[in-house]
Amino acid sequence: MPTLPHAPDPAATATVYLHVRVLMGFVVGLGLTHLLRHFARIIERPKRYKVYSVHLLWALFMFSYLIWFWWWEYRLSQLVQWNFNLYFFVALFALLLYLLCALIFPESLDEYADYRDYYYQRRQWFFGLLALVFVVDFIDTWIKGPAYFHSFGAEYVVRNLLYIAGCLVAMVTRSPRYHATFAVLALLYQWAWIAREFETL
């Protein structure tokens, strides 16, 4: 985990964070653009490939996660000092989220019957990376400071562990009932969590 030296000049910290935020904004923007482009494609050509509700719920989950990530990462502006390790970590976190967006909506479905077929065939990659996101999320929250990490209480730890466990199960099962239940609960809880914890910065 990146280590943070003693407090630097606040103006210098703000300038460095602005520089890093441009990169994060670019990657998040690419992810959002990718998702919106494919949502529009489904609306324009609904009969070309049969949609699958569970797949769409996870696409919505990723959309809301990206929006939340961009809002949440503002807290990084309050760090005492930036260094390359921290910058590299945050950049990889953003790139990981973009990769998930690319996986949930492939550029082509030519090798698959429809979105349902694609979802179940590629679920190991998607849920494996999503589980990794929640592991990285622990680190990202901790580098904002131990006090910030503990401010969320035990619910935060349980939340992430349950998401990770749910993803691991989703990797090994093809049960439509499980995947539908997991998708609905994950999305509803994510929205409730954002509304309760991140209404204001």
DOVO-349413 format. One line per field, with one value per residue: residue number from 1; x, y, z of N, C-alpha, C in turn. Coordinates in nm, 4 decimals. Layout:
N
seq <- NUM ...
nc1 <- X ...
nc2 <- Y ...
nc3 <- Z ...
cac1 <- X ...
cac2 <- Y ...
cac3 <- Z ...
cc1 <- X ...
cc2 <- Y ...
cc3 <- Z ...
//
This chain:
201
seq <- 1 2 3 4 5 6 7 8 9 10 11 12 13 14 15 16 17 18 19 20 21 22 23 24 25 26 27 28 29 30 31 32 33 34 35 36 37 38 39 40 41 42 43 44 45 46 47 48 49 50 51 52 53 54 55 56 57 58 59 60 61 62 63 64 65 66 67 68 69 70 71 72 73 74 75 76 77 78 79 80 81 82 83 84 85 86 87 88 89 90 91 92 93 94 95 96 97 98 99 100 101 102 103 104 105 106 107 108 109 110 111 112 113 114 115 116 117 118 119 120 121 122 123 124 125 126 127 128 129 130 131 132 133 134 135 136 137 138 139 140 141 142 143 144 145 146 147 148 149 150 151 152 153 154 155 156 157 158 159 160 161 162 163 164 165 166 167 168 169 170 171 172 173 174 175 176 177 178 179 180 181 182 183 184 185 186 187 188 189 190 191 192 193 194 195 196 197 198 199 200 201
nc1 <- 0.0841 0.0546 0.2696 0.2430 0.4105 0.5024 0.3049 0.2753 0.3118 -0.0051 -0.1038 0.0573 -0.0152 -0.2844 -0.2474 -0.1104 -0.3039 -0.5072 -0.3848 -0.3682 -0.6374 -0.7336 -0.6425 -0.7834 -1.0432 -1.0484 -1.0254 -1.2518 -1.4460 -1.4176 -1.5080 -1.7776 -1.8697 -1.8438 -2.0333 -2.2728 -2.2832 -2.3346 -2.5749 -2.7332 -2.7112 -2.8563 -3.1100 -3.1504 -3.1332 -3.3076 -3.3814 -3.1700 -2.9809 -3.0801 -3.1692 -3.0637 -3.1929 -3.0503 -2.7880 -2.8130 -2.8675 -2.6221 -2.4724 -2.5885 -2.5119 -2.2339 -2.2322 -2.3369 -2.1388 -1.9119 -1.9893 -2.0107 -1.7473 -1.6044 -1.7069 -1.6468 -1.3655 -1.2845 -1.2117 -0.9458 -0.8143 -0.7590 -0.5433 -0.2228 0.0148 0.1180 0.2558 0.4472 0.3775 0.1244 -0.0171 0.0089 -0.1335 -0.3992 -0.4480 -0.4432 -0.6662 -0.8756 -0.8418 -0.8990 -1.1721 -1.2597 -1.1932 -1.3763 -1.6124 -1.5688 -1.5778 -1.8391 -1.9898 -1.9207 -1.7417 -1.8355 -2.0805 -2.0609 -1.9644 -2.1368 -2.4664 -2.6518 -2.6958 -2.7377 -2.6119 -2.3490 -2.3041 -2.3048 -2.0973 -1.8737 -1.8636 -1.6786 -1.4516 -1.5614 -1.6783 -1.4591 -1.2842 -1.4487 -1.4659 -1.2002 -1.2004 -1.3394 -1.1618 -0.9459 -1.0802 -1.0877 -0.8202 -0.8052 -0.9820 -0.8514 -0.6145 -0.7025 -0.6938 -0.6784 -0.8762 -1.0799 -1.1398 -1.2366 -1.4575 -1.6779 -1.7600 -1.8406 -2.0088 -1.9109 -1.6887 -1.8138 -1.9900 -1.8161 -1.6895 -1.9066 -1.9824 -1.7522 -1.7600 -2.0045 -1.9405 -1.7463 -1.8974 -2.0694 -1.8937 -1.8669 -2.1146 -2.3957 -2.6534 -2.9516 -3.1323 -2.9770 -2.7965 -2.9721 -3.0857 -2.8573 -2.7727 -2.9877 -2.9948 -2.7340 -2.7288 -2.9395 -2.8507 -2.6127 -2.7009 -2.8439 -2.6381 -2.4721 -2.6505 -2.6795 -2.4193 -2.2679 -2.3898 -2.3070 -1.9840
nc2 <- -0.1186 0.2296 0.4644 0.7539 1.0499 1.3322 1.6349 1.8398 2.1423 2.2872 2.4080 2.2981 2.0299 2.0421 2.1179 1.8968 1.6999 1.7899 1.7457 1.4648 1.4038 1.4750 1.2657 1.0499 1.1357 1.1207 0.8420 0.7445 0.8784 0.7505 0.4946 0.5468 0.6470 0.4203 0.2466 0.3956 0.4146 0.1511 0.1035 0.2766 0.1488 -0.0846 0.0226 0.1320 -0.0917 -0.3187 -0.5771 -0.7030 -0.8341 -1.0413 -0.9079 -0.9424 -0.9427 -0.9661 -0.9224 -0.6549 -0.5333 -0.5567 -0.3984 -0.1504 -0.1384 -0.1054 0.1418 0.3126 0.2690 0.3842 0.6549 0.7051 0.6484 0.8592 1.0747 0.9978 0.9846 1.2411 1.2800 1.2200 1.4550 1.5558 1.4273 1.4046 1.4029 1.3469 1.0794 0.8809 0.6089 0.6136 0.7577 0.5754 0.3587 0.4634 0.5203 0.2608 0.1549 0.3041 0.2211 -0.0487 -0.0403 0.0592 -0.1591 -0.3485 -0.2327 -0.2605 -0.5360 -0.6007 -0.5052 -0.6178 -0.5390 -0.6808 -0.9315 -1.1506 -1.4092 -1.5203 -1.6264 -1.4455 -1.1718 -1.3011 -1.5502 -1.4588 -1.3379 -1.5547 -1.7104 -1.5503 -1.4879 -1.5601 -1.3993 -1.1396 -1.1359 -1.2153 -0.9980 -0.8010 -0.8806 -0.8333 -0.5557 -0.4817 -0.5647 -0.3942 -0.1638 -0.1602 -0.0908 0.1570 0.3091 0.3008 0.4465 0.7009 0.7580 0.6197 0.7029 0.7875 0.5455 0.3920 0.5400 0.4501 0.2295 -0.1107 -0.1984 -0.1290 -0.3007 -0.5526 -0.5231 -0.5078 -0.7577 -0.9300 -0.8646 -0.9542 -1.2298 -1.2943 -1.2478 -1.4440 -1.6764 -1.6350 -1.6713 -1.9449 -2.0636 -2.1246 -2.0690 -1.9210 -1.8085 -1.7460 -1.5583 -1.3569 -1.2773 -1.1925 -0.9797 -0.7938 -0.7413 -0.6467 -0.4118 -0.2565 -0.2290 -0.0944 0.1554 0.2429 0.2580 0.4590 0.6755 0.7029 0.7367 0.9060 1.1419 1.4005 1.5560
nc3 <- 0.0000 -0.0750 0.0880 0.2922 0.3225 0.5429 0.5854 0.2955 0.1016 0.0792 -0.1565 -0.3544 -0.3326 -0.4150 -0.6813 -0.7895 -0.7459 -0.9146 -1.1603 -1.1589 -1.1432 -1.3904 -1.5533 -1.4329 -1.4841 -1.7604 -1.8069 -1.6683 -1.8155 -2.0644 -1.9960 -1.9240 -2.1677 -2.3289 -2.2107 -2.2437 -2.5214 -2.5945 -2.4632 -2.6136 -2.8595 -2.8123 -2.7795 -3.0323 -3.2020 -3.1082 -3.1791 -3.2926 -3.1277 -2.8701 -2.5628 -2.2190 -1.9036 -1.6575 -1.7345 -1.8201 -1.5749 -1.4443 -1.6097 -1.5541 -1.2888 -1.3161 -1.4440 -1.2425 -1.0540 -1.1693 -1.1792 -0.9062 -0.8249 -0.9405 -0.7957 -0.5341 -0.5304 -0.4959 -0.2386 -0.2320 -0.2739 -0.0299 0.0738 0.2370 0.0880 -0.2478 -0.4367 -0.6732 -0.6484 -0.5294 -0.7241 -0.9384 -0.8370 -0.8154 -1.0835 -1.1930 -1.0639 -1.1795 -1.4459 -1.4204 -1.3684 -1.6125 -1.7746 -1.6824 -1.7757 -2.0488 -2.0646 -1.9882 -2.1959 -2.4938 -2.7996 -3.0151 -3.0769 -3.2318 -3.1965 -3.0207 -2.9159 -2.8092 -2.5714 -2.3305 -2.3609 -2.3971 -2.1475 -1.9601 -2.0577 -2.0303 -1.7635 -1.5630 -1.6031 -1.5770 -1.3129 -1.1649 -1.1969 -1.0897 -0.8233 -0.7557 -0.7754 -0.5425 -0.3509 -0.4064 -0.3494 -0.0700 -0.0143 -0.1401 0.0134 0.2570 0.2117 0.2190 0.4741 0.8049 0.9875 0.8182 0.6901 0.9078 0.9680 0.8327 0.9662 1.0706 0.8747 0.6228 0.5819 0.5971 0.3831 0.1546 0.1742 0.1400 -0.1213 -0.2553 -0.1930 -0.3139 -0.5819 -0.6253 -0.6017 -0.8174 -1.0249 -1.0470 -1.0691 -1.2834 -1.2331 -1.3127 -1.1324 -0.9080 -1.0208 -1.1039 -0.8590 -0.7190 -0.8830 -0.8626 -0.5827 -0.5417 -0.6974 -0.5861 -0.3226 -0.3659 -0.4638 -0.2381 -0.0515 -0.1614 -0.1474 0.1289 0.2341 0.0710 -0.0074 0.0330 0.0046
cac1 <- 0.0000 0.1366 0.2931 0.2214 0.4981 0.4427 0.2259 0.3449 0.2427 -0.1406 -0.1222 0.1233 -0.0987 -0.4016 -0.2040 -0.0818 -0.4301 -0.5759 -0.3168 -0.4090 -0.7819 -0.7554 -0.6267 -0.8963 -1.1622 -1.0395 -1.0546 -1.3928 -1.5239 -1.4156 -1.5965 -1.9162 -1.8999 -1.8600 -2.1615 -2.3828 -2.2873 -2.3987 -2.7158 -2.7975 -2.7174 -2.9670 -3.2340 -3.1620 -3.1509 -3.3462 -3.4040 -3.0478 -2.9358 -3.1751 -3.1113 -3.0816 -3.2150 -2.9435 -2.6739 -2.8393 -2.8555 -2.4799 -2.4280 -2.6324 -2.4263 -2.1062 -2.2566 -2.3476 -2.0103 -1.8236 -2.0331 -1.9746 -1.6017 -1.5593 -1.7480 -1.5783 -1.2222 -1.2534 -1.1472 -0.8011 -0.7585 -0.7254 -0.4255 -0.1135 0.1155 0.1104 0.3799 0.4203 0.3092 -0.0172 -0.0681 0.0010 -0.2433 -0.5276 -0.4622 -0.4791 -0.8037 -0.9623 -0.8304 -0.9695 -1.3146 -1.2842 -1.1878 -1.5047 -1.7108 -1.5430 -1.6187 -1.9846 -2.0412 -1.8159 -1.7601 -1.9089 -2.1392 -2.0647 -1.9332 -2.2336 -2.6047 -2.7148 -2.6310 -2.7440 -2.5048 -2.2225 -2.2932 -2.2674 -1.9679 -1.7653 -1.8891 -1.5604 -1.3685 -1.6287 -1.6912 -1.3255 -1.2348 -1.5330 -1.4193 -1.0746 -1.2347 -1.3757 -1.0376 -0.8762 -1.1610 -1.0392 -0.6944 -0.8349 -1.0427 -0.7510 -0.5148 -0.7619 -0.6681 -0.7452 -0.9988 -1.1816 -1.1760 -1.3178 -1.5795 -1.7899 -1.7992 -1.8296 -2.0908 -1.8275 -1.6103 -1.9081 -2.0387 -1.7180 -1.6682 -2.0224 -1.9698 -1.6466 -1.8117 -2.1069 -1.8738 -1.6801 -2.0029 -2.1171 -1.7957 -1.8723 -2.2507 -2.4727 -2.7927 -3.0158 -3.1951 -2.8713 -2.7441 -3.0750 -3.0960 -2.7342 -2.7714 -3.0867 -2.9523 -2.6110 -2.7603 -3.0199 -2.7676 -2.5165 -2.7703 -2.8744 -2.5094 -2.4315 -2.7428 -2.6588 -2.2836 -2.1947 -2.4745 -2.2202 -1.8415
cac2 <- 0.0000 0.3497 0.5328 0.8969 1.1281 1.4425 1.7318 1.9304 2.2669 2.2575 2.4517 2.1992 1.9099 2.0676 2.1187 1.7581 1.6263 1.8316 1.6760 1.3241 1.3967 1.4806 1.1293 0.9702 1.1789 1.0693 0.6980 0.7296 0.9229 0.6432 0.3885 0.5923 0.6546 0.2835 0.1959 0.4697 0.3783 0.0201 0.1212 0.3361 0.0456 -0.1737 0.0958 0.1493 -0.2217 -0.4122 -0.7128 -0.7611 -0.9303 -1.0482 -0.8577 -1.0269 -0.8481 -0.9735 -0.8543 -0.5111 -0.4871 -0.5392 -0.2810 -0.0369 -0.1376 -0.0460 0.2831 0.3823 0.2599 0.4844 0.7864 0.7099 0.6521 0.9946 1.1587 0.9506 1.0089 1.3785 1.2749 1.2115 1.5901 1.5879 1.3534 1.4930 1.4132 1.2536 1.0236 0.8023 0.4840 0.6448 0.7917 0.4520 0.2795 0.5237 0.5018 0.1210 0.1383 0.3581 0.1351 -0.1727 -0.0134 0.0664 -0.2949 -0.4112 -0.1786 -0.3236 -0.6768 -0.6154 -0.4803 -0.6402 -0.4668 -0.7652 -1.0551 -1.2439 -1.5451 -1.5599 -1.6264 -1.3219 -1.1202 -1.4026 -1.6450 -1.3908 -1.3159 -1.6764 -1.7608 -1.4627 -1.4471 -1.5768 -1.2803 -1.0220 -1.1406 -1.2197 -0.8602 -0.7236 -0.9153 -0.7612 -0.4150 -0.4606 -0.5767 -0.2672 -0.0630 -0.1546 -0.0156 0.2949 0.3759 0.3124 0.5501 0.8300 0.7744 0.5215 0.7598 0.7831 0.4046 0.3465 0.6202 0.3759 0.1244 -0.2502 -0.2228 -0.1178 -0.4236 -0.6609 -0.4958 -0.5487 -0.9028 -0.9959 -0.8468 -1.0435 -1.3668 -1.3087 -1.2567 -1.5745 -1.7753 -1.6092 -1.7239 -2.0912 -2.1132 -2.0717 -2.0625 -1.7931 -1.7524 -1.6832 -1.4402 -1.2522 -1.2290 -1.1193 -0.8545 -0.7023 -0.7004 -0.5677 -0.2796 -0.1825 -0.1927 0.0071 0.2845 0.2817 0.2923 0.5899 0.7763 0.7218 0.7711 0.9966 1.2507 1.5187 1.5266
cac3 <- 0.0000 -0.0799 0.2141 0.2785 0.4085 0.6180 0.5086 0.2058 0.0713 0.0318 -0.2953 -0.4404 -0.3295 -0.4982 -0.8204 -0.8284 -0.7524 -1.0366 -1.2689 -1.1534 -1.1659 -1.5353 -1.6027 -1.3851 -1.5561 -1.8966 -1.8047 -1.6312 -1.9307 -2.1641 -1.9491 -1.9365 -2.3109 -2.3772 -2.1632 -2.3066 -2.6636 -2.6098 -2.4271 -2.7306 -2.9640 -2.7783 -2.8073 -3.1775 -3.2685 -3.0014 -3.2282 -3.3491 -3.0277 -2.7601 -2.4378 -2.1006 -1.7947 -1.5575 -1.7967 -1.8168 -1.4369 -1.4132 -1.6848 -1.4729 -1.1708 -1.3540 -1.4714 -1.1146 -0.9843 -1.2281 -1.1325 -0.7646 -0.8167 -0.9723 -0.6832 -0.4145 -0.5367 -0.4571 -0.1078 -0.2507 -0.2725 0.1082 0.1159 0.2758 -0.0162 -0.3595 -0.4879 -0.7932 -0.6133 -0.5104 -0.8572 -1.0160 -0.7806 -0.8536 -1.2282 -1.2157 -1.0166 -1.2841 -1.5637 -1.3882 -1.3876 -1.7567 -1.8274 -1.6503 -1.8700 -2.1783 -2.0572 -1.9792 -2.3303 -2.5941 -2.9252 -3.1083 -3.0243 -3.3447 -3.1523 -2.9185 -2.9634 -2.7628 -2.4511 -2.2249 -2.3895 -2.3689 -2.0027 -1.8876 -2.1032 -1.9864 -1.6256 -1.4782 -1.6178 -1.5218 -1.1677 -1.1078 -1.1908 -0.9987 -0.6886 -0.7376 -0.7522 -0.4023 -0.2750 -0.4286 -0.2814 0.0682 -0.0135 -0.1796 0.1283 0.3638 0.1840 0.2543 0.6170 0.8923 1.0455 0.7126 0.6726 1.0206 0.9794 0.7738 1.0580 1.0301 0.7554 0.5028 0.5689 0.5654 0.2471 0.0549 0.1831 0.0799 -0.2661 -0.3016 -0.1847 -0.4167 -0.7118 -0.6354 -0.6298 -0.9535 -1.1189 -1.0591 -1.0922 -1.3957 -1.1897 -1.3457 -1.0126 -0.8274 -1.0888 -1.1005 -0.7215 -0.6877 -0.9581 -0.8054 -0.4489 -0.5535 -0.7503 -0.4894 -0.2081 -0.4105 -0.4673 -0.1005 0.0102 -0.2126 -0.0955 0.2722 0.2739 -0.0185 -0.0558 0.0309 0.0188
cc1 <- 0.0884 0.1510 0.2885 0.3116 0.4248 0.3853 0.3130 0.2703 0.1042 -0.1635 -0.0594 0.0415 -0.2200 -0.3655 -0.1773 -0.2115 -0.5084 -0.5166 -0.3620 -0.5570 -0.8157 -0.7450 -0.7437 -1.0236 -1.1648 -1.0785 -1.2008 -1.4832 -1.5290 -1.5099 -1.7429 -1.9592 -1.9250 -1.9965 -2.2779 -2.3960 -2.3589 -2.5438 -2.7921 -2.8113 -2.8334 -3.1006 -3.2569 -3.1943 -3.1886 -3.3616 -3.2773 -2.9905 -3.0328 -3.1082 -3.1424 -3.0861 -3.1028 -2.8187 -2.6921 -2.8280 -2.7090 -2.4200 -2.4675 -2.5485 -2.2932 -2.1214 -2.2608 -2.2155 -1.9126 -1.8597 -1.9904 -1.8233 -1.5494 -1.5923 -1.6640 -1.4307 -1.1854 -1.1818 -0.9955 -0.7365 -0.7130 -0.6060 -0.3109 -0.0079 0.0921 0.2508 0.3453 0.3453 0.1591 -0.0838 -0.0889 -0.1150 -0.3795 -0.5528 -0.5038 -0.6226 -0.9016 -0.9599 -0.9013 -1.1200 -1.3488 -1.2849 -1.3174 -1.6150 -1.6946 -1.5877 -1.7704 -2.0514 -1.9287 -1.8437 -1.8418 -1.9610 -2.1430 -2.0413 -2.0336 -2.3755 -2.6752 -2.6422 -2.6345 -2.6317 -2.3685 -2.2000 -2.2450 -2.1325 -1.8512 -1.7761 -1.7655 -1.4709 -1.4332 -1.6319 -1.5568 -1.2673 -1.3174 -1.4958 -1.2894 -1.0997 -1.2658 -1.2582 -0.9594 -0.9482 -1.1196 -0.9138 -0.7191 -0.8948 -0.9398 -0.6521 -0.5715 -0.7476 -0.7427 -0.8756 -1.1127 -1.2309 -1.2719 -1.4475 -1.7014 -1.8365 -1.7853 -1.9077 -2.0066 -1.7496 -1.7001 -1.9592 -1.9414 -1.6948 -1.7843 -2.0214 -1.8649 -1.6952 -1.9159 -2.0471 -1.8073 -1.7809 -2.0517 -2.0207 -1.8155 -2.0123 -2.3138 -2.6202 -2.8535 -3.0785 -3.0910 -2.8242 -2.8444 -3.0853 -2.9753 -2.7319 -2.8662 -3.0398 -2.8280 -2.6409 -2.8390 -2.9362 -2.6671 -2.5807 -2.8005 -2.7482 -2.4628 -2.5188 -2.7162 -2.5230 -2.2175 -2.2820 -2.3954 -2.0761 -1.7910
cc2 <- 0.1247 0.4130 0.6828 0.9733 1.2436 1.5487 1.8243 2.0621 2.2354 2.2962 2.3520 2.0711 1.9260 2.0634 1.9779 1.6800 1.6631 1.7596 1.5298 1.3105 1.4046 1.3412 1.0419 1.0060 1.1260 0.9215 0.6731 0.7711 0.8185 0.5297 0.4253 0.5996 0.5164 0.2275 0.2641 0.4351 0.2456 0.0216 0.1777 0.2338 -0.0502 -0.1063 0.1071 0.0176 -0.3290 -0.5566 -0.7801 -0.8680 -0.9257 -1.0048 -0.9547 -0.9352 -0.8484 -0.9020 -0.7027 -0.4554 -0.4668 -0.4229 -0.1536 -0.0245 -0.0698 0.1032 0.3621 0.3784 0.3654 0.6252 0.8066 0.7231 0.7939 1.0909 1.1279 0.9897 1.1545 1.3805 1.2658 1.3493 1.6292 1.5083 1.4471 1.5055 1.3080 1.2022 0.9324 0.6742 0.5055 0.6774 0.6661 0.3655 0.3328 0.5062 0.3586 0.0924 0.1865 0.2697 0.0015 -0.1554 -0.0026 -0.0733 -0.3695 -0.3614 -0.2419 -0.4685 -0.6913 -0.5906 -0.5004 -0.5607 -0.5478 -0.8894 -1.1649 -1.3888 -1.5988 -1.5491 -1.4957 -1.2759 -1.2209 -1.5040 -1.5834 -1.3773 -1.4411 -1.7321 -1.6778 -1.4226 -1.4598 -1.4531 -1.1601 -1.0260 -1.1555 -1.0799 -0.7743 -0.7539 -0.8416 -0.6133 -0.3899 -0.4850 -0.4459 -0.1534 -0.0482 -0.0670 0.1316 0.3730 0.3982 0.4257 0.6909 0.8565 0.6722 0.5737 0.7557 0.6411 0.3592 0.4250 0.5487 0.2611 -0.0145 -0.2784 -0.2205 -0.2463 -0.5393 -0.6463 -0.5475 -0.6992 -0.9799 -0.9821 -0.9431 -1.1879 -1.3926 -1.3231 -1.3932 -1.6856 -1.7601 -1.6618 -1.8724 -2.1460 -2.0470 -2.0575 -1.9260 -1.7274 -1.6825 -1.5535 -1.3255 -1.1913 -1.1447 -0.9835 -0.7515 -0.6504 -0.6115 -0.4258 -0.1961 -0.1393 -0.0839 0.1461 0.3346 0.3268 0.4314 0.7000 0.8058 0.7797 0.8818 1.1059 1.3804 1.4732 1.5699
cc3 <- 0.0000 0.0572 0.1919 0.3753 0.4756 0.5246 0.4239 0.1941 0.0165 -0.1140 -0.3921 -0.4472 -0.4209 -0.6466 -0.8715 -0.8417 -0.8783 -1.1576 -1.2753 -1.1882 -1.3148 -1.5955 -1.5609 -1.4605 -1.6978 -1.9013 -1.7691 -1.7470 -2.0411 -2.1245 -1.9639 -2.0829 -2.3681 -2.3367 -2.2339 -2.4548 -2.6839 -2.5628 -2.5466 -2.8427 -2.9398 -2.8100 -2.9580 -3.2479 -3.1665 -3.0483 -3.2811 -3.2567 -2.9106 -2.6306 -2.3239 -1.9796 -1.6915 -1.6087 -1.7913 -1.6754 -1.3986 -1.4918 -1.6102 -1.3465 -1.2026 -1.3830 -1.3409 -1.0388 -1.0384 -1.1810 -0.9876 -0.7469 -0.8396 -0.8578 -0.5587 -0.4144 -0.5105 -0.3225 -0.1192 -0.2503 -0.1324 0.1596 0.1454 0.1673 -0.1239 -0.3913 -0.6051 -0.7612 -0.5954 -0.6436 -0.9415 -0.9685 -0.8261 -1.0035 -1.2603 -1.1718 -1.1243 -1.4088 -1.5424 -1.4082 -1.5360 -1.8188 -1.7989 -1.7435 -2.0076 -2.1791 -2.0557 -2.1133 -2.4318 -2.7205 -3.0250 -3.0372 -3.1317 -3.3028 -3.0509 -2.9742 -2.9294 -2.6367 -2.3361 -2.2411 -2.3570 -2.2190 -1.9315 -1.9331 -2.0511 -1.8402 -1.5365 -1.4831 -1.5496 -1.3700 -1.0973 -1.0922 -1.0958 -0.8532 -0.6575 -0.7110 -0.6053 -0.3082 -0.2844 -0.3564 -0.1351 0.0768 -0.0420 -0.0637 0.2384 0.3369 0.2026 0.4037 0.6997 0.9516 0.9438 0.6921 0.7828 1.0357 0.9225 0.8620 0.9987 0.9015 0.6286 0.4781 0.5286 0.4226 0.1427 0.0553 0.1207 -0.0722 -0.3228 -0.3018 -0.2933 -0.5549 -0.7307 -0.6645 -0.7729 -1.0589 -1.1464 -1.0855 -1.2134 -1.3600 -1.2235 -1.2233 -0.9256 -0.8919 -1.0875 -0.9610 -0.6834 -0.7567 -0.8963 -0.6698 -0.4543 -0.5990 -0.6491 -0.3693 -0.2460 -0.4120 -0.3262 -0.0278 -0.0336 -0.1528 0.0515 0.3073 0.1920 -0.0772 -0.0653 0.0491 0.1564
//
